[in-house]
Amino acid sequence: MWDASGKVADGIGAGATETRGHPDLCEDVSAHFPGTLLSHLEPHQHRLGLHNITMATFSHEVLQQRDTTLRGRYCLVSVRGKEEAEDQGGSGGSWQLLRSLAGKFEHSYATCVPDTCTDSLLQESLQRQQVPGVSLTVTCHRQDHDTHPRDLSFLLVTAVLVVLVTAATMLDLHRPCPSAPAKCSCLPGKQLLHCFSLTQNWTRLMSHSTAETHLQTLDGIRVTSMMWVILAHRYMFFLISAANPRDITKHMRDWKYWWVFNAYPSVDTFLFISAFLVSIFLKKRIAEFTFPGYCLQRYLRLVPAMGYVMWTCTSLLPHLGSGPVWERTYEGLFGRPCANAAWSNLLFLNNFSDPSDMCLGHLWSLAVEWQLYLVAPLLLLPVYRWPAWRCRWLPLAACLTMSVLLPAFITLLNDLPPTATHWDDEATRAYYSTYYVVPWCRAGPYLVGLAAGVLYHWLDENNLILTQGCVRACGAACWAAVVVVLMGPSWIGGSGTLWAAVYSSLARPAWAAALAFFVINAFKGQPGVVSWFFSRPVFTPLCRLSYCMFLVSLPLQALAASRPHKIHYDHLTAAYLVLGDLCLSALVSVVVLLLVEAPAARLLTILSSGKLWRRPKVASAATDVTQKEKKEEEVKPSTRRHALLLATLSSPALTNTTYRNL
C-alpha cells in the first residue's frame, strides 16, 4: 500500500505538486487476517490514537468478521490553503474551469488504505494532523458504478439506430434507391428507411463538392479552424494532465506560442462562415422565404447530433473512466452541469447560464450562432427585397457599428483584459461572463459575414472584378491584421484598459474582414496558392465531419486527460497527442454522422420537400412505350426532318454524294 501511494515527485518548481501514485497497484493489494480485525487493531489503539475515534465510524460487521481478506482502496487527498480554496470556488468558461480543476489537484497526493476505510474516516484522521489554515478534501475510488435508467434507454435507442442502419443498408444493396428525394419513386416507408442506408450516406460523405471554387475554399477554412480548436483544447487539458504545468504557463506568456493559446479567432471564423453562407443562400431563396421554416430547418439540422452527443456524455461516458481524478473531472465538466442545465443547450440559451453549469461548455458558440442566425433575416431582407430603398443598408450598418462600440464600452466599464489567456482568475471570470459568451460582443464577425455575402452578390450582378493593385493592397492589410489579432494581446497585456478596449472592439471584425477579402478574392480577384490549397477536394469530406468533430472532440480529450498517471509536457508529446485527438475525433464523428446526423439531415430534406406525401409513379414497360409513341406523334413534320438531317450528318458513313443529295 505504501508503494502504491504517492510520494514527493521531481520538478516541484515546474508544478509537479500532485502525486497520483499507482491506482491499479493499490487495488491489487490483498492481505489475509486470521481472527477478527478488531483483535488486530486492539494492540495499536493507544499508539495510533484510535481510542478517540468512535466505533460507529467503522463498519461493525467487518470488524467482527473472522478470517477476513482486506484489499487496497485508492484515495486522493487535496491539500490547499483556505484562501486558495475560496479563490478557486468560481469558474468561467471552459478555460477558467480547467484552470480551476488544475488548482484543485495542484497540491494533492494519493494514498492507499484498506477497503474498510471510508472517506469520512480518512478525512477525520487527517484533520487531526492538519496545520491550521489548511483545507483537506478526500475522495476515494468507488468500486461500484450506479446504472441510471437513462443509461439503459440510451443503449436501447442506439441499438434501434444500429438495426435501422443495418436493415437500410441490406435493403439498399438488394434494391437500390436514388439518394436524392426528387429521383426516388419508392414507397414512403422505403424512402424513410433508405435515409439510414450506410452505403448512401458514406457515398454522400466522400463525394466531391460541386460548389464553385470560391465556396470550396470555405471547406478548407472550416477544417483548419476545427483543427485549431482541437489543438487549443489539448493545450488547455495539459493543465490537469501534465506533470509540469508551469512550463505551459511560461509558454502562455511567450508571443511565439500565441498562435496556439490565442485560438479565440477560430470561433470568429465559424461565425463568419455561417453568416456568409446565410447571406448567399437567403438571396437565392428570397421568393420562398418564411421565418418559421427558416428557423425550424436550422434547428432540426443542429439538434439531433448535439442531443445524441449530450446523451452519450451523461450515459456512456461515466462508465469509460474510473478513479477520483476522472470522477472529479467528469462531475465538473459533464455530470453536474448536464444534470442541471441540459435543457438550455436544447434551447440554445446555454451561453446565458452560469459558466460552471454549462453542459459541454464549448457548445456556447452554437448558442451565440443561433441567436445571431435569428436576427440575420431582419438585416438582410431590406437589402434584398427593397433594392431601390435608400436606407436598406441602415439596419446592417447600425448593428455593425454597435458591435464595435459595445465591446469597447464593456471592456472599459469592467476593466477587462484583451483576452482570457494569462491574466488573473478574477479578471478571467469577468471576461467570460460579461464579454466572451454574450452575442452582442461576438456579433462583429457574423455581421461582417452578412455584409460580405451582400458584396458577393453585388459583384456578381454587376460583373465586377478586383484589380491587381486592390488585391495587393488589401492582401497586405489583411495579413497585417491577422498578425496583430494573433500577437496583439502579448504586446498590450500590460498597456492598460484603453488598449484592451481597442483590441476587444476591433480584433474580431478585423479578423472577419480578412477572411471576407480572402473569399471575395477567390471569387472576383486573383486567387493564389492559399486559395488553391484551401479549395482542395480532400477538405470536402472533412468539412462534412467538422460539426460532429466539434461535438465529440472535447469529451474525448477530457477522457484522455483524466488518466490516473500524468505525462510530461513538451512539444513532441503535444504533437503526438494532437494528432491522436484529430484521428480519434474523426473516427468517432464518422460513427455519429452515419448513425444520427446524416439520417436526420436526409429525413429533414424529404419532409421539407413534400416528396413523402406524393403518390409514387410506378409505370410498366408497356406504358412507357405508349407514352413514347404519343410524344412522337405530337412532333411536327419539320422537327422530324430536322432530326433526320442531324442523324444523317452525324453518321460515320456519310459520303460526298449523300451530302450533295441532302
TORKOLDO-353752 format. One record per residue (C-alpha): x, y, z. Coordinates in steps of 0.05 Angstrom, whole numbers, plus 32768, in hexadecimal, padded with zeros to 4 digits. Layout:
XYZ...
//
This chain:
8000800080008039802F800F8058801F7FCB8016802F7FA8800E80727FCD802880B37FB2806D80CE7FC4809081107FBA809E81177F7080D781387F4B80CD817D7F2D80A3819F7F6280B981E27F46809B81CD7F03805881BF7F24806081757F37803B817E7F79800881477F6C801D80FF7F777FE880CE7F60800A808E7F747FF6804D7F527FAB803E7F547FAF7FF97F347FE67FE27F637FBE7FFB7F9F7F7F7FD67F8B7FA77F967F7F7FBE7F947FC87FA17F597FEF7FB27F4680377F947F0D80607F867F1880AB7F757EDB80D77F447EE8810F7F1E7F2981157F387F6B80FC7F2A7F8A813F7F5B7F5B81607F917F7581317F807FBE81407F7E7FBA818C7FCA7FB781967FD27FF7816D7F98802081877FC0804981B87FFC8053818A7FD1806A814F7F9E809081797F64806581627F43806781A67F2D80AF81977F07809881597EC2807B81667EB4803581507E79804E81297EA9806980F77EBF802380E57E957FED80C57E837FC181007E747F8480D67EB87F8780B57EDD7F9080F77EBC7F5281157EC77F2680D87EF97EEE80DD7F2D7ED980AB7F247F1A80837F487F2D80447F557F77803D7F627F997FFB7F7E7FDD7FE97F54801A7FDD7F6F80557FB57F61809B7FD17F7680E07FBC7F8381157FF17F83815E7FDC7FA8818F80097F9E81D97FFE7F9E821980267F59823380387F64827480127F78824C7FD47F3C821F7FDD7F0D825A7FDF7F2F827A7FA37F26823B7F7A7EDB82377F897EC382587F497ED3824C7F017EC5826C7EBE7EC182477E7D7EE882097E687F2D82297E717F2082447EB67EFD82047ECB7F3A81DC7EB87F67820B7EDE7F3982027F1A7F3E81B77F137F8A81BC7F0E7F8981E47F4F7F6081AE7F717F94817A7F617FD281A57F677FE281957FB07FC9814D7FB57FE481087FC17FCA80C17FBC7FC680917FF67FB680477FF77F8C803180327F657FF180437F227FEB80227F007FEC80667F138035806E7EDF806880597EE980AF803E7ED080CC807F7F0080A180A97F3C80B680807F2580FE80817F1E80FD80CD7F6180DC80D67F85810F80AB7F62814B80CA7F828139810C7FC6814380ED7FB9818080C17FD981C480C97FAA81FE80D97F938223809B7F9781E5806F7F5A81C6804C7F58817B80417F2C815680107F2A810A800A7F0E80E57FCE7F1380997FCB7F08806C7F8F7EC2804E7F8D7EC380057F797E7B80057F617E5C802F7F2A7E13803F7F2F7DE980307EF17DB680667EE37D7780587EBA7D8F808A7E867DCC805D7E7A7D9F80237E677D7380507E3B7DB2806A7E187DC880237E097D8380127DF07D7F804E7DC17DC580407DA87DB37FF87D9A7D75800F7D747DA0803D7D497DD180067D3B7D987FD87D267D7C800E7CF87DBF801A7CD87DCB7FD07CCE7D867FC47CB07D8A80017C837DCF7FED7C6A7DB97FA67C5A7D7B7FC07C377DA47FF27C0F7DD57FBC7BF97D9B7F907BE37D6D7FC67BC57D9280087BBC7D6C80497BC07D88808C7BA97DA380B67BE37D8280F57BC87D3A80FC7BDF7D2381197B9C7D3B80DB7B767D2280A77BA67CE080857B947CDF80557BCE7CA6804E7BFF7CA6807F7C3A7CBD804A7C6B7CF880367C407D0A807F7C357D0F80897C807D3680497C8A7D6780597C527D7B80987C787DA1806A7CA87DC680457C707E0F80407C817E25803A7C387DFF80797C227E1480A37C5E7E5C808D7C557E5A809F7C0B7E3E80E37C1B7E7380EE7C507EAD80DD7C217E9280FD7BE27EB4813B7BC77E92817E7BCD7E70819A7B8F7E7381E17BAA7E9D82177B8A7EE6821E7B9C7EDC825D7BC67EA982387BF17ED581FA7BF67F0982267C187ED9822B7C527EE081E07C5C7F2B81E67C667F2382217C947EF081FD7CBF7F1A81BE7CC57F5981E67CD77F32820C7D0D7F1881CB7D297F5F81B07D2E7F7381F17D507F3C81E97D847F5181A17D937F9A81B87D9A7F8881EF7DCB7F5C81C07DF47F95818E7DF97FC381C47E167F8D81D87E477F8681907E5F7FD1818E7E6A7FC481B87EA87FA4817C7ECB7FC781437EA88010815A7EA5804381507EDD806381937ECD802881C47EC4805282017ED3807A81F67E94803882017E6F802C82437E93807282597E7C805F824B7E34801E82707E3E804682AF7E4B807282A67E0F805A82C97DCF807682917DA3804182617DBE8005828F7DBA7FEC82707D7A7FDE82347DA77FC382547DE67FA0828E7DC47F7282607D9D7F34828A7DAA7F3082A47D617F1F825D7D4D7ED982687D697ED582A97D427EE682817D037EAB82537D0E7E7D828F7D197E9582B17CD97E8C82727CAF7E4682667CCA7E3182AE7CBC7E5082AF7C777E2A82717C627DE9828B7C7F7DF182CC7C587DFF82A77C177DC782737C1A7D9382A37C367D9A82CD7BF77D8E82907BCB7D51827A7BF27D3382BE7C027CF382AF7BDB7CE182727C067CFC828C7C487CD282827C877CED82917CCC7CD082527CEF7CED82257CB97D2F824A7CBC7D35823E7D077D1881F77D097D4681DC7CD37D8481F67CF67D6D81DE7D3A7D5F81987D217DA181977CFE7DCA81A57D3D7DA481837D767DA481387D657DF081307D657DF981607D9F7DC4813C7DC97DE180F87DBB7E27810E7DCF7E0C812E7E0F7DE680ED7E1E7E2680C67E127E4C80F37E437E1980E87E7A7E0D809D7E6E7E4A807C7E4F7E8480AA7E607E8380A07EAD7E8D80557EA37ECB805E7E777EF6807A7EAF7F01806D7EF97F2680887F357F2280C97F5C7F4580F27F267F1380DD7EF17ED780E37F1F7EE8812A7F327EF8813F7EEB7EB8811F7ED17E8D813E7F077EAB81837EFA7EA681817EAE7E6A81547E9E7E4781337ED97E2C816C7F037E26819F7ECB7E0081707E9D7DD2815B7ED67DC181A37EE57DC281C87EA37DBC81977E697D7981B77E567D9D81F97E487DC781D77E127D8981BE7DEE7D6C82057DEF7DAF82247DDC7DB0824F7E1B7DEB822E7E3D7E18826A7E327DEE828F7E647DF682597E997E29825C7ED07E6C82497EB17E7682117EE57E3281F37ED17E3C81EF7E867E2F81A97E6C7E68819E7E3B7E8481E47E457E9F81EA7DFE7E5781E97DE27E4C82327DF77E6282457DB07E2782207D937DF882487DBE7E19828A7DA87E1682757D5F7DCC82627D667DB982A57D877DDC82CC7D507DBD829E7D1C7D7882B47D347D8A82FD7D297DA982F47CE47D6782F87CBC7D55833A7CDC7D9683577CC17D9783367C7C7D4E833A7C667D5083867C5E7D8E83807C337D7383487C067D2983577C027D2C83A37BFB7D6A83B27BD17D4F83F77BBE7D48840D7C067D80843D7C187D8184287C627D8483DE7C557DCA83DB7C717DB984007CB17DA683C47CDE7DE5839D7CCB7E1383DA7CD17DF583ED7D147DFE83A87D317E4583A47D177E5583E67D387E3883D07D7A7E5F838E7D767E9F83B97D767E8B83EB7DAC7E6A83BC7DDF7EA8838F7DEB7ED383CC7DF77EA183EA7E287E9983A87E4E7EE5839F7E517EEF83E57E6E7EB583DF7E9E7ECB839D7EBC7F1783A77EB57F1D83677E8B7F5C834B7E6A7F6083457E1E7F5B82F97E227F5582C57E587F9782A07E527FC882B37E897FA782E77EB47F8F82DD7EFC7F5382B17F0B7F2482E87F207F2F830E7EDF7F2882CE7EB77EE582BD7ED87ECB83047ECA7EE583007E827EC082BF7E747E7E82D27E947E78831A7E7B7E9C83177E387EB182D47E1B7E6F82AD7E187E3C82E57E0C7E2282EF7DC57E26833C7DC47E7283377DCE7E7B82FF7D9B7E4E831C7D657E8683407D407EA083057D167E5882EE7D087E4383327CEE7E8283387CC47E6F82F47CA67E29830D7C947E47834B7C737E7983217C4D7E4082F67C327E1C83357C197E5D834D7BF97E6483087BD97E21830F7BB67E2D83587BA27E6F83477B807E4E830C7B5C7E1283347B447E3D836D7B2A7E7483407B0D7EAB83657B337EF0834B7B447F2783627B747F6283847B547FA9836C7B607FBB83AA7B887F7D83A17BB47F8E83587BC17FD683687BD57FC383A27C037F89837D7C257FB2833E7C2A7FEB83617C4F7FB983837C7E7F9683417C8C7FD7831C7C9C7FEB83557CCB7FA783507CED7FAF83057CF77FF3830F7D187FD983467D457F9C831E7D5A7FC582E17D6C800183037D8D7FE083437DA67FCC832B7DEC801483187DFC802B835F7DEA7FF383867E0C7FEA83597E498005838D7E797FF483CD7E527FB383DC7E767F6983D67E6C7F6784077E327F9083DB7E047F6A839E7E1B7F2983C27E077F4583D27DC27F5A838A7DB87F17836F7DD17EEF839B7DA27F1883967D627F3B83527D647EFF83267D537EE283517D1B7F2983597CFE7F33830D7CFF7EF083037CDB7F01833A7CA97F4183167C987F1A82D67C8C7EE782FC7C627F1E83177C347F3C82D27C2E7EFA82B47C177EE682EF7BEA7F2B82ED7BCA7F2282A47BB97EE082B77B977EEF82F97B747F3983047B7B7F7B82E07B727F7B82A17B9D7FC082897BAE7FE0824D7BCE7FBA82547C107F7782537BEC7F8D82177BC37FA181F27C027F6081FF7C287F3681EB7BEC7F5481A57BE77F1F816D7BE37F3E814A7C1F7F1F817F7C4C7ED881707C357ECC812F7C5D7EF0814D7C997EC4818A7C957E86815E7C997EA4813E7CD77EB681807CF87E7581897D1F7E7981437D3D7EC3814C7D4B7EB3818C7D707E8081677D9B7EAA812A7DAD7EF081467DB27EEC81667DF77ECD81297E1A7F0280FC7DFC7F39812A7E117F1D812F7E577F1C80E37E5B7F6480DE7E457F7B81167E747F5C80F57EB27F8880B77EB07FA580A07EF37FED80B27EDF800680F57EC9803281017E8D806D812F7E81805C816B7E558089817C7E1B807E818E7DD2808981487DB78057812A7DE8802681617DD7802D81537D8D802081087D977FE481167DC27FC681497D937FCC811A7D587FAC80E47D837F7381147D957F6781247D4C7F6680DB7D367F3B80C27D707F0A80FC7D6A7F0480EF7D1F7EF580A57D2A7EC180B27D607EA280EA7D377E9A80BA7CFB7E72808C7D297E4680C57D427E3C80DF7CFB7E28809C7CDD7DFD808A7D187DDA80CC7D287DEC810B7D017DE980F17CB97DA780CB7CC27D8881077CE77D9E81377CAF7D81810A7C797D4081017C9F7D3B814D7CA67D4781547C5B7D1081237C4A7CDE81417C7A7CEC81887C637CE881767C197CA381567C1F7CB9811A7BF87CA180EB7C2F7C5880FE7C237C5980F87BD77C3F80BA7BB67C7880927B987C78808C7B4D7C7E80427B3C7C7B80367AF27C827FF57ACB7CAB7FEB7A8D7C6E7FEA7A607C56802C7A7D7C9A804B7A707C9780347A277C5180517A1E7C6580947A3B7CA180967A0E7C77808879D07C4680BF79E37C7F80F079EA7C9A80DD79A57C5680E879857C53812E79A27C95814179827C8D816F79467CA3815779017CD8818E78FD7CF58178793F7CF7813079247D1D814678E67D4D816F79107D5A8133793E7D65810679007D96813878E37DBE813B79247DC080F079297DD880E978E17E0E811E78E87E2880FC79267E2D80B879037E74809F78F87E5F808378B47E4F80C878977E6D80D278527E72810E78247E3A80F377F77E0C80ED78327E1E813378497E0E814F78047DCC812B78027DBA81487846
//
